[in-house]
Each structure stands twice: as C-alpha cells, then as structure tokens.
Amino acid sequence: MSAPMRTWCVNHPSHEAVARCRQCGTGVCKACAISGRGGQFCSQECAEKYGAFMDRAKELGVSRKQGLGVMHRLSKAVGGLLVALVALLALGVVSIMFEIPVLADIAWTVRGWLGI
C-alpha cells in the first residue's frame, strides 16, 4: 500500500497542509486554516459560501421532505392497492381451479366483464 500523498499550504508552500478547505478543497496549514461552520476553510469567503450553501440546502431539504411525504403516502396507497388486486386475482384463480361455488361464480363474472 502506498503512503498518503502530502499536500502543501496554498499560502505557505514550505508548510505542510493540515486541512483542506471544506468549500474549495485547497490545502491550508495550521496558521492559515479558518474554523467555521462545518469544518476548516482557506478563507472567510469560502466559509461564507459554504454557510450559504448549507442554508440553501437545508431550505430545499425541508421543502423536499414535505413533497416526498405526499409522494411516499401516494406510493404506499398505490402499493397497497396493487397488493389487494394481486390477492384478488390469486383468489379468483384458486376459486376457479377448485370450483369453490360462490367465489367461482364471482370470478367467472369478473372474467366476463374483463373479456378474458
């Protein structure tokens, strides 16, 4: 296994980087690293950009989750309906195969409606 590649500070090429900017990925030494919301940054500008990005992502995440809630409920309802239809189909097939009196009559009637 190869040794990890060393990176150098963008502002001090003779100093090894101790962190990478969370926003742009630039290597920074201990003296240049700026701590901010979410990690280390190479500049205050990158820290602000990252903060704005996270704020926007949080806004979109909330509205997206609300939208997904409706879609999730709808997909569960459609899934439940599909399971019920498959169960009824299986019941119809079994009732015809074993000639269950009442169910077979219903199954034949439904088959007639569907034209199968």
N, CA, C and O of each residue as an XYZ file, in Angstrom:
464
protein
N       0.845     -1.164      0.000
C       0.000      0.000      0.000
C       0.889      1.225      0.000
O       1.873      1.277      0.738
N       0.559      2.210     -0.815
C       1.395      3.398     -0.929
C       1.097      4.377      0.197
O       0.011      4.378      0.778
N       2.096      5.213      0.491
C       1.946      6.225      1.542
C       1.004      7.321      1.046
O       0.940      7.587     -0.154
N       0.270      7.962      1.968
C      -0.624      9.033      1.544
C       0.171     10.187      0.938
O       1.287     10.483      1.366
N      -0.417     10.825     -0.053
C       0.240     11.932     -0.718
C       0.188     13.170      0.175
O      -0.860     13.490      0.736
N       1.308     13.861      0.306
C       1.370     15.059      1.129
C       0.939     16.265      0.306
O       1.222     16.353     -0.889
N       0.260     17.181      0.956
C      -0.135     18.414      0.297
C       0.468     19.581      1.055
O       0.828     19.464      2.227
N       0.571     20.707      0.367
C       1.216     21.884      0.932
C       0.219     23.034      0.997
O      -0.746     23.088      0.234
N       0.471     23.942      1.916
C      -0.396     25.103      2.112
C      -0.361     25.989      0.867
O       0.703     26.224      0.295
N      -1.510     26.469      0.459
C      -1.605     27.323     -0.711
C      -0.899     28.670     -0.482
O      -0.371     29.261     -1.424
N      -0.892     29.146      0.757
C      -0.266     30.430      1.085
C       1.194     30.303      1.524
O       1.976     31.240      1.362
N       1.560     29.147      2.076
C       2.927     28.897      2.553
C       3.431     27.578      1.955
O       3.310     26.530      2.590
N       3.988     27.619      0.753
C       4.401     26.397      0.061
C       5.425     25.545      0.823
O       5.603     24.372      0.496
N       6.094     26.106      1.822
C       7.061     25.325      2.592
C       6.404     24.613      3.779
O       7.051     23.792      4.428
N       5.155     24.903      4.072
C       4.435     24.274      5.192
C       3.477     23.195      4.671
O       2.778     23.378      3.675
N       3.477     22.083      5.376
C       2.569     21.006      5.004
C       1.134     21.392      5.400
O       0.908     21.985      6.455
N       0.194     21.052      4.552
C      -1.215     21.337      4.835
C      -1.727     20.385      5.912
O      -1.444     19.187      5.890
N      -2.481     20.940      6.850
C      -3.076     20.125      7.910
C      -4.575     19.918      7.669
O      -5.205     19.083      8.317
N      -5.133     20.678      6.741
C      -6.560     20.564      6.442
C      -6.817     20.962      4.994
O      -5.985     21.589      4.338
N      -7.979     20.583      4.527
C      -8.433     21.006      3.208
C      -9.677     21.853      3.411
O     -10.526     21.565      4.254
N      -9.756     22.906      2.609
C     -10.915     23.789      2.675
C     -12.177     22.993      2.355
O     -12.239     22.293      1.345
N     -13.160     23.103      3.203
C     -14.410     22.370      3.023
C     -15.150     22.818      1.760
O     -15.910     22.045      1.175
N     -14.931     24.047      1.348
C     -15.627     24.595      0.181
C     -14.894     24.289     -1.124
O     -15.493     23.773     -2.068
N     -13.602     24.606     -1.179
C     -12.894     24.501     -2.470
C     -11.844     23.396     -2.516
O     -11.336     23.081     -3.592
N     -11.506     22.795     -1.364
C     -10.558     21.693     -1.347
C      -9.095     22.102     -1.309
O      -8.217     21.242     -1.389
N      -8.813     23.389     -1.190
C      -7.445     23.877     -1.148
C      -6.785     23.467      0.174
O      -7.409     23.539      1.232
N      -5.522     23.040      0.108
C      -4.791     22.681      1.316
C      -4.337     23.920      2.069
O      -3.874     24.887      1.464
N      -4.472     23.892      3.406
C      -4.042     25.018      4.244
C      -3.261     24.504      5.450
O      -3.527     23.421      5.970
N      -2.282     25.319      5.885
C      -1.517     24.967      7.075
C      -2.286     25.404      8.321
O      -3.347     26.022      8.227
N      -1.735     25.071      9.484
C      -2.398     25.396     10.746
C      -2.604     26.904     10.908
O      -3.631     27.337     11.431
N      -1.644     27.692     10.468
C      -1.726     29.148     10.614
C      -2.796     29.751      9.696
O      -3.388     30.775     10.038
N      -3.050     29.136      8.542
C      -3.999     29.698      7.570
C      -5.417     29.158      7.727
O      -6.367     29.778      7.249
N      -5.572     28.027      8.382
C      -6.890     27.395      8.479
C      -7.847     28.268      9.278
O      -7.512     28.739     10.365
N      -9.023     28.479      8.741
C     -10.074     29.248      9.407
C     -11.181     28.273      9.772
O     -11.760     27.620      8.904
N     -11.469     28.182     11.066
C     -12.552     27.301     11.515
C     -13.880     27.992     11.276
O     -14.038     29.181     11.553
N     -14.801     27.254     10.774
C     -16.127     27.801     10.502
C     -17.172     26.730     10.675
O     -16.869     25.601     11.059
N     -18.390     27.089     10.392
C     -19.492     26.140     10.496
C     -19.286     25.000      9.503
O     -19.328     25.209      8.291
N     -19.070     23.834     10.007
C     -18.937     22.677      9.137
C     -17.515     22.244      8.850
O     -17.328     21.239      8.164
N     -16.500     22.945      9.337
C     -15.135     22.484      9.109
C     -14.123     23.593      8.983
O     -14.314     24.699      9.489
N     -13.028     23.274      8.289
C     -11.914     24.199      8.086
C     -12.014     24.805      6.689
O     -12.445     24.153      5.738
N     -11.595     26.095      6.589
C     -11.677     26.794      5.311
C     -10.380     27.540      5.052
O      -9.619     27.832      5.975
N     -10.135     27.850      3.759
C      -8.925     28.571      3.380
C      -9.098     30.079      3.510
O      -8.114     30.811      3.608
N     -10.335     30.544      3.511
C     -10.603     31.979      3.609
C     -11.989     32.208      4.199
O     -12.824     31.304      4.246
N     -12.209     33.423      4.641
C     -13.528     33.774      5.170
C     -14.582     33.702      4.061
O     -15.740     33.361      4.304
N     -14.157     34.028      2.849
C     -15.076     33.963      1.706
C     -15.588     32.539      1.496
O     -16.781     32.329      1.279
N     -14.677     31.560      1.561
C     -15.101     30.166      1.397
C     -16.006     29.733      2.549
O     -16.964     28.988      2.341
N     -15.706     30.193      3.751
C     -16.549     29.855      4.902
C     -17.956     30.409      4.704
O     -18.935     29.725      5.003
N     -18.069     31.631      4.207
C     -19.379     32.241      3.973
C     -20.132     31.536      2.840
O     -21.341     31.318      2.928
N     -19.402     31.183      1.778
C     -20.042     30.469      0.669
C     -20.592     29.122      1.135
O     -21.698     28.724      0.770
N     -19.795     28.432      1.948
C     -20.225     27.132      2.449
C     -21.451     27.287      3.353
O     -22.388     26.492      3.283
N     -21.433     28.319      4.203
C     -22.581     28.574      5.077
C     -23.839     28.859      4.276
O     -24.912     28.349      4.597
N     -23.710     29.685      3.217
C     -24.856     29.991      2.366
C     -25.350     28.734      1.657
O     -26.554     28.516      1.528
N     -24.408     27.910      1.199
C     -24.767     26.653      0.545
C     -25.545     25.749      1.501
O     -26.564     25.175      1.119
N     -25.070     25.621      2.740
C     -25.726     24.763      3.707
C     -27.118     25.298      4.074
O     -28.059     24.525      4.254
N     -27.235     26.633      4.182
C     -28.543     27.223      4.466
C     -29.537     26.904      3.345
O     -30.681     26.525      3.601
N     -29.085     27.062      2.118
C     -29.948     26.789      0.959
C     -30.309     25.298      0.888
O     -31.451     24.935      0.607
N     -29.312     24.448      1.148
C     -29.570     23.006      1.131
C     -30.577     22.633      2.213
O     -31.432     21.774      1.997
N     -30.481     23.264      3.359
C     -31.425     22.989      4.437
C     -32.835     23.420      4.036
O     -33.797     22.693      4.285
N     -32.965     24.589      3.419
C     -34.271     25.056      2.941
C     -34.859     24.077      1.932
O     -36.030     23.708      2.019
N     -34.041     23.667      0.982
C     -34.522     22.736     -0.044
C     -34.851     21.383      0.557
O     -35.801     20.725      0.135
N     -34.073     20.968      1.536
C     -34.313     19.680      2.185
C     -35.644     19.654      2.895
O     -36.345     18.643      2.848
N     -36.014     20.745      3.557
C     -37.284     20.806      4.265
C     -38.430     20.741      3.273
O     -39.354     19.947      3.452
N     -38.391     21.561      2.225
C     -39.479     21.554      1.262
C     -39.502     20.240      0.484
O     -40.575     19.759      0.119
N     -38.348     19.666      0.231
C     -38.301     18.398     -0.492
C     -38.890     17.285      0.362
O     -39.620     16.434     -0.146
N     -38.579     17.285      1.659
C     -39.133     16.266      2.533
C     -40.645     16.384      2.598
O     -41.344     15.371      2.631
N     -41.160     17.607      2.617
C     -42.602     17.786      2.640
C     -43.209     17.216      1.366
O     -44.236     16.538      1.418
N     -42.590     17.482      0.233
C     -43.070     16.944     -1.030
C     -42.958     15.434     -1.078
O     -43.844     14.757     -1.600
N     -41.873     14.904     -0.536
C     -41.694     13.462     -0.533
C     -42.692     12.782      0.387
O     -43.043     11.622      0.175
N     -43.156     13.502      1.415
C     -44.156     12.922      2.300
C     -45.428     12.593      1.538
O     -46.008     11.525      1.732
N     -45.866     13.494      0.681
C     -47.061     13.263     -0.129
C     -46.811     12.118     -1.096
O     -47.645     11.223     -1.240
N     -45.660     12.150     -1.758
C     -45.338     11.081     -2.712
C     -45.220      9.734     -2.010
O     -45.638      8.708     -2.546
N     -44.651      9.745     -0.812
C     -44.494      8.498     -0.060
C     -45.863      7.912      0.285
O     -46.088      6.712      0.130
N     -46.772      8.766      0.751
C     -48.124      8.285      1.082
C     -48.835      7.772     -0.161
O     -49.521      6.751     -0.116
N     -48.669      8.481     -1.267
C     -49.302      8.058     -2.512
C     -48.749      6.717     -2.979
O     -49.508      5.838     -3.389
N     -47.430      6.559     -2.920
C     -46.830      5.296     -3.368
C     -47.241      4.141     -2.451
O     -47.419      3.015     -2.916
N     -47.393      4.415     -1.150
C     -47.861      3.363     -0.245
C     -49.290      2.969     -0.578
O     -49.632      1.787     -0.545
N     -50.135      3.959     -0.901
C     -51.528      3.663     -1.246
C     -51.595      2.852     -2.538
O     -52.345      1.879     -2.621
N     -50.824      3.244     -3.535
C     -50.813      2.514     -4.811
C     -50.266      1.107     -4.592
O     -50.780      0.140     -5.153
N     -49.225      0.999     -3.778
C     -48.667     -0.327     -3.471
C     -49.679     -1.214     -2.776
O     -49.794     -2.398     -3.093
N     -50.414     -0.649     -1.830
C     -51.443     -1.417     -1.133
C     -52.546     -1.866     -2.070
O     -53.028     -2.995     -1.982
N     -52.944     -0.979     -2.968
C     -53.968     -1.320     -3.953
C     -53.481     -2.437     -4.871
O     -54.236     -3.353     -5.201
N     -52.221     -2.356     -5.279
C     -51.653     -3.386     -6.142
C     -51.609     -4.739     -5.435
O     -51.911     -5.767     -6.042
N     -51.237     -4.745     -4.165
C     -51.218     -5.996     -3.394
C     -52.626     -6.573     -3.296
O     -52.816     -7.780     -3.441
N     -53.621     -5.707     -3.048
C     -55.008     -6.176     -2.951
C     -55.472     -6.779     -4.273
O     -56.138     -7.814     -4.277
N     -55.126     -6.140     -5.405
C     -55.524     -6.669     -6.709
C     -54.882     -8.017     -7.000
O     -55.527     -8.914     -7.543
N     -53.624     -8.157     -6.643
C     -52.932     -9.441     -6.852
C     -53.575    -10.516     -5.987
O     -53.759    -11.647     -6.438
N     -53.919    -10.170     -4.743
C     -54.561    -11.141     -3.858
C     -55.920    -11.558     -4.411
O     -56.272    -12.737     -4.372
N     -56.687    -10.593     -4.927
C     -57.989    -10.933     -5.519
C     -57.831    -11.799     -6.759
O     -58.614    -12.723     -6.979
N     -56.824    -11.503     -7.565
C     -56.558    -12.316     -8.750
C     -56.225    -13.745     -8.347
O     -56.740    -14.696     -8.935
N     -55.365    -13.897     -7.345
C     -54.995    -15.235     -6.880
C     -56.223    -15.962     -6.328
O     -56.407    -17.152     -6.584
N     -57.055    -15.253     -5.578
C     -58.268    -15.854     -5.038
C     -59.199    -16.304     -6.166
O     -59.796    -17.377     -6.089
N     -59.321    -15.483     -7.210
C     -60.152    -15.851     -8.355
C     -59.638    -17.090     -9.066
O     -60.410    -17.980     -9.420
N     -58.325    -17.141     -9.271
C     -57.734    -18.307     -9.950
C     -57.958    -19.567     -9.120
O     -58.354    -20.606     -9.648
N     -57.704    -19.466     -7.825
C     -57.883    -20.632     -6.944
C     -59.356    -21.053     -6.923
O     -59.663    -22.244     -6.956
N     -60.260    -20.078     -6.868
C     -61.686    -20.433     -6.811
C     -62.136    -21.137     -8.093
O     -62.980    -22.032     -8.035
N     -61.591    -20.751     -9.239
C     -61.947    -21.422    -10.493
C     -61.305    -22.804    -10.561
O     -61.942    -23.768    -10.986
N     -60.038    -22.900    -10.140
C     -59.340    -24.195    -10.194
C     -60.015    -25.239     -9.311
O     -60.154    -26.396     -9.710
N     -60.434    -24.835     -8.114
C     -61.022    -25.784     -7.170
C     -62.550    -25.706     -7.135
O     -63.187    -26.339     -6.293
N     -63.134    -24.931     -8.048
C     -64.578    -24.815     -8.197
C     -65.278    -24.526     -6.866
O     -66.196    -25.239     -6.460
N     -64.821    -23.467     -6.200
C     -65.464    -23.026     -4.966
C     -66.748    -22.317     -5.393
O     -66.687    -21.335     -6.132
N     -67.895    -22.791     -4.946
C     -69.182    -22.362     -5.513
C     -69.390    -20.854     -5.648
O     -69.534    -20.380     -6.775
N     -69.413    -20.106     -4.610
C     -69.734    -18.684     -4.698
C     -68.589    -17.912     -5.346
O     -68.824    -17.065     -6.208
N     -67.379    -18.190     -4.949
C     -66.222    -17.458     -5.469
C     -65.998    -17.726     -6.951
O     -65.629    -16.819     -7.697
N     -66.217    -18.955     -7.380
C     -66.028    -19.285     -8.794
C     -67.021    -18.518     -9.654
O     -66.677    -18.053    -10.741
N     -68.258    -18.383     -9.168
C     -69.265    -17.620     -9.923
C     -68.840    -16.160    -10.052
O     -68.956    -15.568    -11.125
N     -68.354    -15.589     -8.971
C     -67.890    -14.190     -8.994
C     -66.707    -14.047     -9.943
O     -66.639    -13.103    -10.730
N     -65.771    -15.000     -9.860
C     -64.586    -14.948    -10.714
C     -64.971    -15.030    -12.183
O     -64.406    -14.312    -13.009
N     -65.924    -15.893    -12.522
C     -66.357    -16.012    -13.914
C     -67.045    -14.729    -14.379
O     -66.868    -14.304    -15.520
N     -67.824    -14.120    -13.497
C     -68.495    -12.858    -13.836
C     -67.474    -11.762    -14.113
O     -67.594    -11.028    -15.094
N     -66.466    -11.654    -13.244
C     -65.420    -10.642    -13.432
C     -64.650    -10.911    -14.721
O     -64.329     -9.980    -15.460
N     -64.351    -12.185    -14.992
C     -63.658    -12.518    -16.244
C     -64.478    -12.100    -17.447
O     -63.930    -11.646    -18.452
N     -65.794    -12.253    -17.348
C     -66.669    -11.829    -18.434
C     -66.630    -10.316    -18.643
O     -66.613     -9.844    -19.779
N     -66.616     -9.564    -17.552
C     -66.528     -8.109    -17.638
C     -65.209     -7.670    -18.299
O     -65.168     -6.735    -19.099
N     -64.144     -8.381    -17.931
C     -62.816     -8.026    -18.456
C     -62.582     -8.575    -19.865
O     -61.659     -8.153    -20.562
N     -63.423     -9.513    -20.269
C     -63.280    -10.082    -21.606
C     -62.139    -11.092    -21.690
O     -61.520    -11.247    -22.743
N     -61.862    -11.775    -20.586
C     -60.792    -12.802    -20.612
C     -61.327    -14.157    -20.287
O     -60.572    -15.129    -20.264
